Amino acid sequence: MRAPELGKIAMAAERKEKIAAVGDDAMLTGFKLAGIERVHPAADSAEGEKIVERLLADGELGIVIVSEEIVEGFDWKVKKKIEAAAKPVVITVPGRKGPAEQTESLGKLVKRALGFDLMGKDKK
């Protein structure tokens, strides 16, 4: 996970927004050790998709962390819903296979969701 993503997670924690994680058991163990209580195991993309849709409707969440491997198999409609959501912000993290080649940085995702660059840098 890159440093800016860790900073966003820390800011959400300070604001008392809840953080949830969706992925395999190995990934979730790390997040449990980091203090994230709302972890949701997903064996495959179909199960993960149902969990993420439910979490998108949860008003208490500020951030949802999902394994890239899980998101890859989501229906395009769910991916569009994730892209359009301003809150919670959905962050994908590399799975066991490593990072996906076509992932966007957190800054670009937030800029697209909010319409401006939180860091004050207008990167494209």
N, C-alpha and C positions, 0 to 999 in steps of 0.2 A: 504494500500500500504506500502511495506517495505521501510526502509530508503535508501538502495542502489538504488532502483528504482527512488525515489525522487531525488537522486543525479544525476542519468543519465539524468533525465528530465531537471534539472537545468543546466547541462553541455551543453545539446543540445540548450537550450535557450540562453546561453552565446555565442554559435557559430552561433546564428541567424538561426538555422535550425528550420523549422516549426514542430509543433506538432499537430496531429489530434486525435480525439477521436470518437469512434463508439460504440453506445449502446442505452439503453433506456433513456427516458427523465429525469428520476431521476438522473442517473449517469452523464449525460451530463450537468445537471444544476451545479453539483459540479465542473466540469472541466471549465465551463464558468466562475464561480466565481473565479477560480484559474487563469484566464486570457487566457485560451486556446480558440482561436477564431474559429478554424476549427473543429466544432462538427457536427457529422452526425448521426441523429436519425435512428435507425433500429428497426422495429417492430418485426423482426424474423431473423433467420439465413440466409434464402435465400436473404433477402434484405441486410443484413450485409455483406454477401459474395460478392455481386456485388460491394458494396462500398469499401470493403477492397481491392479487385482486382484493382479497379481504383486507390486507394491510393498507392498501391505498385508501380505503374508506375509513380507516381508523383515525379519528381526529387528534389523538394524543401523540401520534408519531411525527417526528421531525425528519428522521432518516431511516431508510430501509436498505440494508446491505444484502446484495444477492450475488451468488456465485455466477460468473460469466457462463459456465457450462450449463447452468439451469436456464438462464435467460435466452441462450441460443435457440432453444426449442420452443419458445413462446410463440403464440399466434401473433400475427402482425397487428391485430387490433389491440392486444394487450400491450405490445411494444409502443404503439402510438399513445395509449393511455398513460404509460410511464413517462414518455417524452413530454406530454402535455401537463403533467402534474407539477405544480409549484411546491406543494407540500403533501406528503413527505417527499423529500429528495431521494431518488433511488440511485444508489451507487453500486456498480458492479465491481467485483474483485476477482482476480485470476483464481482459477481452480487448480487442481492437481496438474493439469496439462500445461499450465502456464498462461500468460496473458493472450487474449484473442488479438488478432492483428488490427481489427477495425474498431477498437474501443475509443470513445471520446474521453478527453480529460474531464475531471470533475468541474473545472472552471468553465469549459465549453457547455457542459450540461446545464449548469446553473445559469449561465448567460442566456442560453436558449429558453430556459424555463421562466426566468425573471425579466429578460429583455435588456439586461445590463450586466457589466462585468463587476463582480463584487471586489475584485482585487485592484480595480482601477487601471488595468492594462487591457487594451482592446486587441487581443490576439484573435486571429482567425484560424 
